[in-house]
Amino acid sequence: MNQPLAYVHPQAKIARNVVIEPFTTIHANVEIGSGTWIGSNVTIMEGARIGKNCRIFPGSVISAIPQDLKFNDEDTVVVIGDNVTIRECVTINRGTNDRLKTVIGDNCLIMAYSHIAHDCIVGDNCIFSNNTTLAGHVTVGDNVVLAGMVAVHQFASVGNHAFVTGGSLVRKDVPPYVKAAREPLSYVGINSVGLRRRGFTTLKIREIQNIYRILYQNNYNNTQAVEIIEAEMEATSERDEILQFVKDSHRGIMKGYFKAS
């Protein structure tokens, strides 16, 4: 249902039961899936691909060109999954030649004033609290929670099921299943509360804890820790995921417990 005070470009592809409130602008080369609600004063620019049953609140700007001086008007997109809630004044920029797209997975909640820059890839079931900022080329796994005012450095990665506390500066990669806090950002345990909520057993949580004790608490360097974990820990999907994340990290993973002098 289009309000007469909204502008929808005739070339935009809008499902029949999408609700578009007054004073919203939708450009050409936009696709919006069924059941989605677009609030007032939203701007959806060229290249947006928005899924089903999403809610986009007033003031948001989706698929603006990247804030990247190297951008040369490439044909890029923003892809937003199903059942995503985007709160007030969120900005999500489309991709560049690096990945050609910015992606938000299904069932995510992006709270007010958050910014997701070009070429970010965000998994499913993520929660970004108010004023969360992702610089360009960031990768975020599934079931990740970033608390308020978290800022993630360009090209950084955050693994599945990680939790990053409010006000944190993420300069290094955050491995899966962990809690990250303090300054500089450090490992402060595994995300046991989040894992229990998502059905992880006590035995599985203990296994993950034992892996991170070797990686972070036994005074090994990363190479030594990886070798010991591979030799001594039973091969499971979680163990292999953690090891692969450490091996693939380009920025290096965050440090262990930080002790102030």
C-alpha positions in Angstrom: 0.0 0.0 0.0 1.7 3.2 -1.2 0.8 6.5 0.4 0.2 9.4 -2.0 2.9 11.4 -0.2 5.6 8.8 -0.8 7.6 8.7 -4.0 8.2 5.3 -5.5 10.2 5.1 -8.8 8.1 3.3 -11.5 11.0 0.9 -12.1 11.2 -0.2 -8.5 10.0 -3.8 -7.9 7.7 -3.7 -4.8 5.7 -6.7 -3.7 1.9 -6.0 -3.5 1.5 -6.1 0.3 4.4 -3.8 1.2 3.4 -0.8 3.3 5.2 2.5 2.4 4.4 5.4 4.8 4.4 9.1 3.8 7.5 11.1 2.8 9.5 8.0 2.0 11.6 7.9 -1.3 12.3 4.7 -3.2 14.6 5.0 -6.2 14.9 2.8 -9.3 16.6 -0.6 -9.2 15.1 -1.4 -5.8 13.4 -4.7 -4.9 11.3 -5.1 -1.7 9.8 -8.4 -0.6 6.3 -9.1 0.6 5.1 -8.1 4.1 7.8 -5.4 4.5 6.9 -2.2 6.3 8.7 1.1 5.3 8.2 3.9 7.8 8.1 7.6 7.1 11.1 9.6 5.9 13.0 6.5 4.8 15.3 6.8 1.7 16.0 3.6 -0.2 18.4 4.2 -3.0 19.5 2.3 -6.1 20.8 -1.2 -5.6 18.7 -2.2 -2.5 17.5 -5.7 -2.3 15.2 -6.0 0.7 13.6 -9.3 1.8 10.3 -10.3 3.2 8.6 -9.1 6.4 11.3 -6.5 7.2 10.6 -3.3 9.2 12.5 -0.1 8.4 12.0 2.8 10.7 12.0 6.5 10.0 15.2 8.3 9.0 17.0 5.3 7.7 19.0 5.5 4.5 19.5 2.2 2.7 22.0 1.6 -0.2 23.6 5.0 -0.5 26.9 5.0 -2.4 29.9 4.1 -0.3 31.8 6.7 1.7 34.9 5.6 -0.1 37.0 7.9 -2.3 37.9 4.9 -4.5 34.3 4.2 -5.4 33.8 4.8 -9.2 30.1 4.3 -9.6 30.4 0.5 -9.8 27.2 -1.5 -10.1 26.8 -2.7 -6.6 24.0 -3.6 -4.2 22.8 -3.9 -0.6 21.2 -7.3 0.1 19.0 -7.5 3.3 17.5 -10.8 4.3 14.0 -11.7 5.6 12.6 -10.6 9.0 15.2 -7.8 9.5 14.3 -4.8 11.7 16.2 -1.6 11.0 15.5 1.1 13.5 15.6 4.9 13.3 18.4 6.6 11.3 20.4 3.5 10.4 22.6 3.9 7.4 23.7 0.9 5.2 26.0 1.6 2.2 26.2 -0.5 -0.9 29.4 -2.3 -1.9 32.5 -1.4 -4.0 34.6 -3.4 -6.4 35.9 -5.4 -3.4 32.8 -7.5 -2.8 30.3 -5.8 -5.0 27.7 -6.0 -2.2 26.9 -5.3 1.4 24.9 -8.1 3.0 22.7 -8.3 6.1 21.4 -11.8 6.9 18.0 -13.0 8.1 16.4 -12.1 11.4 18.7 -9.3 12.4 18.0 -6.3 14.6 19.9 -3.2 13.7 19.2 -0.6 16.4 19.0 3.2 16.0 21.9 5.3 14.5 23.9 2.3 13.6 26.1 2.4 10.4 27.1 -0.5 8.2 29.6 0.5 5.6 30.4 -0.8 2.2 31.3 -4.4 1.6 30.3 -5.6 5.0 28.9 -9.1 5.3 26.7 -9.7 8.4 25.3 -13.2 9.2 21.9 -14.3 10.4 20.3 -13.5 13.8 22.6 -10.7 14.7 21.8 -7.8 17.1 23.6 -4.5 16.8 22.7 -2.1 19.6 22.4 1.7 19.2 25.3 3.5 17.5 27.1 0.4 16.4 29.5 1.3 13.6 31.0 -1.2 11.1 33.8 0.2 8.8 34.2 -1.1 5.3 34.9 -4.8 4.5 33.9 -6.1 7.9 32.7 -9.7 8.3 30.3 -10.6 11.1 29.2 -14.2 11.7 25.8 -15.6 12.8 24.3 -14.9 16.2 26.6 -12.1 17.0 25.7 -9.4 19.6 27.4 -6.0 19.4 26.4 -3.8 22.3 25.9 -0.1 22.1 28.6 2.2 20.6 30.8 -0.6 19.4 33.1 0.4 16.5 34.7 -2.2 14.3 37.8 -1.5 12.3 37.8 -2.0 8.5 38.6 -5.6 7.3 38.1 -7.0 10.9 36.1 -10.2 11.5 33.8 -11.2 14.3 33.1 -14.9 14.7 29.8 -16.8 15.2 28.1 -16.4 18.6 30.5 -13.7 19.8 29.5 -11.0 22.2 31.2 -7.6 22.3 30.5 -5.3 25.2 29.4 -1.7 24.8 31.8 1.1 23.8 34.4 -1.4 22.6 36.9 -0.6 19.8 37.4 -3.7 17.7 40.8 -3.4 16.1 41.6 -7.1 15.9 39.5 -10.2 14.9 37.1 -11.6 17.6 37.0 -15.4 17.5 33.8 -17.4 17.6 31.9 -18.1 20.9 33.7 -15.5 23.0 33.0 -12.4 25.1 35.2 -9.4 24.3 35.6 -6.4 26.5 38.1 -3.9 28.0 40.6 -1.6 26.3 42.5 -2.8 24.4 39.8 -5.4 23.5 40.5 -8.7 25.2 39.2 -12.1 25.7 37.1 -12.3 29.0 35.6 -15.7 28.7 33.2 -17.5 26.4 29.7 -16.3 25.6 28.2 -19.0 27.8 24.8 -17.2 28.4 24.3 -16.7 24.7 25.3 -20.3 23.9 22.9 -21.7 26.5 20.1 -19.6 25.0 20.8 -21.1 21.6 20.7 -24.7 22.9 24.4 -25.5 23.4 24.8 -28.3 26.0 26.9 -28.0 29.1 29.3 -30.6 27.7 29.7 -28.6 24.5 30.2 -25.3 26.4 32.9 -27.0 28.5 34.6 -28.2 25.3 34.7 -24.6 24.0 36.0 -23.3 27.3 38.9 -25.9 27.2 39.9 -24.8 23.7 40.1 -21.2 24.8 42.0 -22.0 28.0 44.8 -23.3 25.7 44.5 -20.4 23.3 44.3 -17.6 25.8 45.2 -18.7 29.3 48.1 -21.0 29.2 50.8 -18.5 28.0 51.2 -20.1 24.5 51.6 -18.1 21.4 48.9 -18.7 18.8 51.0 -21.1 16.7 51.8 -23.2 19.8 48.2 -23.1 21.0 46.8 -24.2 17.6 49.2 -27.2 17.5 48.3 -28.3 21.0 44.5 -27.9 20.3 44.9 -30.0 17.1 46.9 -32.7 18.9 45.0 -32.9 22.2 41.4 -31.9 21.5 38.8 -34.1 19.8 38.0 -33.0 16.3 34.5 -31.4 16.4 32.8 -28.7 14.2 33.3 -26.1 17.0 37.0 -27.0 17.5 37.6 -26.9 13.7 35.7 -23.6 13.3 37.8 -21.9 16.0 41.1 -23.2 14.6 40.2 -22.1 11.0 39.2 -18.7 12.3 42.6 -18.2 14.0 44.5 -19.5 10.9 42.5 -17.3 8.5 42.8 -14.1 10.6 44.5 -11.3 8.6 44.4 -8.7 11.3 45.3 -11.1 14.1 43.0 -12.2 16.8 42.5 -10.1 19.9 44.7 -10.7 22.9 44.0 -12.7 26.1 43.3 -11.2 29.5 44.6 -7.7 29.7 46.1 -6.7 33.1 46.5 -3.1 33.9 49.9 -2.1 35.3 
